[in-house]
Amino acid sequence: MPLLEFLAGSISGALGLAVGHPVDTVKVRLQAHSAYKGIFHCIAKTYSAEGLHGFFKGMAFPVMTTGINNSIVFGSYSNALDYLTQSQRSDRNQGKEPSAAHVLAAGCFSGFVQVFVCAPIDLVKVRLQGQTTTARYRGPVHCVATILKEEGPRGLFRGGMALAMRDIPCYGLYFLPYEVTRKALTESGKEPGTFAILMAGGVAGVVTWAFATPMDVVKARLQMSGAGGREYSGVLHCMRVSFREEGVRVFFKGLTLNSLRAFPVNAVTFLTYESFMKLFYPPKR
């Protein structure tokens, strides 16, 4: 049942986000603001001004909603793979592996679908993480209300094009290294073990963020431009201005943090997802 796949994705996404949110906050601030000299400077400034609470800003809203987003990603991927391979998950568990092209296409499709739901959620998360005081937004509901009042419904999709340019190709890359690594670490004819799933999930996260970080920087800057940050007219304008003022290195801001966060977050996400799928679809004896 597709519903079970969406449910497994929902729970795994919430757990993964909770693991990585503090690091994600530091990453967002490094990308959206130029006031920080580096990772440790950002951590020190955040802690001294806001305490531990500062690292968890904006967490409640995505934790409550990431289930929706992740359920869409994993559910769309799994069902697209079923369609492309004309097989079911149980068939693939018996050794009928999908081709790399099928995995890539199903992943890109899942990225495309989730953009429509993720864009407003991600915008609110970034706005809450990016503010260093509580003067502008008191919380996620107030943030949404303020955006609607000041920018209209279109404001909720600020940075949406950059998000699409990041997620559609990168979700294809997300699932491909996962499938390849998991297969490489699993003996032929056997079910993948915990170690194989953890490693495959971690590798998938690191590989994906290596490709996603440049557009992630652009996305964060566009999203913050409506909240007192510098104004940009679009993706290309943001890229030109950022490159002119800060050089090519600007597009790799947060890469180290993305990589450090990606391994444990995605290892937990995939292990949780696979555990629920084994519960919902017990392997055939």
C-alpha positions in Angstrom: 0.0 0.0 0.0 1.4 3.4 -0.9 0.0 4.8 2.4 2.5 2.7 4.4 5.4 4.0 2.4 4.3 7.5 3.0 4.0 6.8 6.7 7.5 5.3 6.9 8.9 8.3 5.2 7.1 10.6 7.5 8.4 9.1 10.7 12.0 8.7 9.4 12.1 12.3 8.3 11.1 13.7 11.6 13.7 11.7 13.4 16.4 12.7 11.0 15.6 16.4 11.2 15.7 16.4 15.0 19.2 14.9 14.9 20.6 17.5 12.5 18.7 20.8 13.3 21.4 22.5 15.4 24.0 22.1 12.8 21.5 23.2 10.1 20.9 26.4 12.0 24.6 27.3 12.0 24.8 26.4 8.2 21.8 28.7 7.4 23.4 31.6 9.3 26.7 31.2 7.6 25.0 31.1 4.2 22.6 34.0 4.7 24.8 36.4 6.6 28.3 37.6 6.0 28.9 38.7 9.6 30.4 35.4 10.6 34.1 34.6 10.1 33.6 30.8 10.1 31.8 27.9 11.8 33.3 28.4 15.3 32.7 32.1 15.2 29.1 31.5 14.3 28.6 28.9 17.0 30.3 31.2 19.6 28.2 34.3 18.6 25.0 32.3 18.6 25.6 30.7 22.0 26.7 34.0 23.7 23.7 35.9 22.4 21.0 33.3 22.5 22.2 30.3 24.5 21.5 26.7 23.5 18.0 27.8 22.4 19.4 29.7 19.5 20.5 26.5 17.8 17.0 25.1 17.9 15.2 28.1 16.4 12.7 27.2 13.8 12.8 23.5 14.7 9.2 23.0 15.9 7.6 23.9 12.6 9.7 21.6 10.3 9.5 18.7 12.9 5.7 19.0 12.7 5.7 19.3 9.0 8.8 17.4 7.8 6.7 14.2 8.1 4.6 15.5 5.2 7.6 16.4 3.1 9.6 13.2 3.8 6.6 11.0 3.3 6.1 12.7 -0.1 9.8 12.1 -1.0 10.0 8.5 0.0 6.5 7.6 -1.1 6.9 9.3 -4.5 10.3 7.6 -5.0 9.1 4.2 -4.1 5.9 4.3 -6.2 7.7 5.9 -9.1 10.2 3.1 -9.0 7.4 0.5 -8.9 6.0 2.1 -12.0 9.3 2.4 -13.9 10.4 -1.1 -13.1 6.9 -2.7 -13.3 7.7 -4.4 -10.1 6.9 -4.2 -6.4 9.2 -3.6 -3.4 8.9 -7.3 -2.5 10.2 -8.3 -5.9 13.2 -6.0 -5.6 14.0 -7.4 -2.2 14.3 -10.8 -3.9 17.1 -9.7 -6.1 15.4 -7.9 -9.0 17.5 -4.7 -8.7 16.3 -1.5 -10.5 18.7 0.0 -13.0 20.7 3.2 -12.2 18.5 5.1 -14.7 15.3 4.0 -13.0 16.7 5.0 -9.6 17.8 8.4 -10.9 14.5 9.1 -12.6 12.4 8.1 -9.6 14.6 10.2 -7.3 14.3 13.3 -9.6 10.5 12.8 -9.7 10.3 12.7 -5.9 12.3 15.9 -5.8 10.0 17.6 -8.2 6.8 16.6 -6.3 8.1 17.6 -2.9 9.1 21.1 -4.0 5.5 22.3 -4.0 5.0 21.3 -0.4 8.5 22.0 0.9 8.9 25.6 -0.4 6.7 27.3 2.2 7.9 25.0 5.0 11.6 25.6 4.2 11.1 29.4 3.9 9.6 29.6 7.4 12.4 27.4 8.8 15.1 29.6 7.2 13.5 32.9 8.3 13.2 31.7 11.9 16.8 30.3 11.9 18.2 33.4 10.3 16.9 35.9 12.8 19.2 36.6 15.7 16.5 38.3 17.8 12.8 37.7 18.3 11.8 41.2 17.1 10.5 40.2 13.7 8.9 36.7 14.0 7.5 35.3 17.3 7.1 31.9 15.9 6.1 29.8 12.8 2.4 30.9 12.8 3.4 34.6 13.2 6.0 34.2 10.5 3.5 32.8 8.0 1.0 35.5 8.9 3.6 38.2 8.4 4.8 36.9 5.1 1.2 36.7 3.8 0.5 40.3 5.0 3.7 41.8 3.6 4.3 39.7 0.5 1.1 37.9 -0.3 0.7 34.2 -1.0 3.6 34.3 -3.6 5.9 35.3 -0.7 5.6 31.8 0.8 7.3 30.5 -2.4 10.2 33.0 -2.3 13.3 31.1 -3.3 11.2 28.3 -4.8 13.0 28.3 -8.1 16.4 27.8 -6.4 14.8 25.1 -4.3 13.6 23.3 -7.4 17.0 23.7 -9.1 18.6 22.2 -6.0 16.2 19.4 -5.2 15.1 17.9 -8.5 18.5 16.7 -9.7 19.9 16.2 -6.1 17.1 13.8 -5.1 18.1 11.7 -8.1 21.6 11.7 -6.7 20.3 11.1 -3.2 18.8 7.7 -3.9 21.4 6.5 -6.4 24.4 6.3 -4.1 22.2 4.9 -1.4 21.1 2.0 -3.6 24.7 1.4 -4.9 26.3 1.5 -1.5 23.7 -0.6 0.2 24.1 -3.3 -2.5 27.9 -3.2 -2.3 27.7 -3.8 1.5 25.2 -6.6 1.3 25.9 -10.2 0.5 24.2 -11.6 -2.6 20.8 -13.0 -1.8 20.6 -11.6 1.7 18.7 -8.7 3.2 20.8 -5.5 3.9 21.9 -5.3 7.6 21.9 -2.3 9.9 25.5 -1.4 9.1 24.9 -1.4 5.3 21.8 0.8 5.6 23.5 3.3 8.0 26.6 3.6 5.8 24.5 3.8 2.6 22.3 6.5 4.1 25.2 8.5 5.3 27.1 8.3 2.0 23.9 9.3 0.1 23.5 12.4 2.3 27.2 13.5 1.9 27.2 13.0 -1.8 23.9 14.8 -2.3 25.0 17.8 -0.3 28.3 18.1 -2.1 26.2 18.8 -5.2 23.4 20.7 -3.5 25.4 23.3 -1.5 25.9 25.9 -4.2 22.2 26.2 -4.9 21.4 25.9 -1.2 23.4 29.1 -0.6 21.4 30.9 -3.3 18.2 29.6 -1.9 18.9 30.7 1.6 19.9 34.2 0.4 16.7 34.6 -1.6 14.6 33.4 1.2 16.2 35.9 3.7 15.9 38.8 1.2 12.3 39.4 2.3 13.2 39.5 5.9 15.6 42.4 6.1 18.3 40.7 4.1 19.8 42.0 0.8 17.2 42.1 -2.0 17.7 40.0 -5.1 15.6 40.0 -8.3 16.1 36.3 -8.9 18.4 33.3 -8.9 20.8 34.6 -11.6 21.0 38.1 -9.9 21.8 36.5 -6.6 24.5 34.3 -8.1 26.1 37.3 -10.0 26.1 39.6 -6.9 27.4 36.9 -4.6 30.2 35.9 -6.9 31.2 39.5 -7.6 31.4 40.4 -4.0 32.7 37.2 -2.3 34.1 35.1 -5.1 33.5 31.4 -6.0 34.0 30.3 -2.4 30.6 31.8 -1.5 28.8 29.0 -3.2 30.5 26.4 -0.9 29.6 28.2 2.4 28.2 25.6 4.7 29.6 22.6 2.8 31.6 21.3 5.7 28.5 21.6 8.0 26.2 20.1 5.4 28.5 17.1 5.1 28.9 16.7 8.9 25.2 16.9 9.4 24.3 14.8 6.3 25.9 11.6 7.4 24.2 11.0 10.8 20.9 12.6 9.7 20.5 10.5 6.6 21.8 7.4 8.2 19.1 7.7 10.8 16.5 8.6 8.2 17.2 5.6 6.0 17.5 3.1 8.9 14.2 4.2 10.3 12.5 4.1 6.9 13.9 0.7 6.1 12.9 -0.6 9.5 9.4 0.5 9.1 9.2 -1.0 5.6 10.4 -4.3 6.9 7.7 -4.2 9.5 5.0 -3.3 6.9 6.4 -5.6 4.2 8.0 -8.6 5.9 10.5 -10.4 3.6 9.2 -13.5 1.9 10.5 -16.8 3.3 
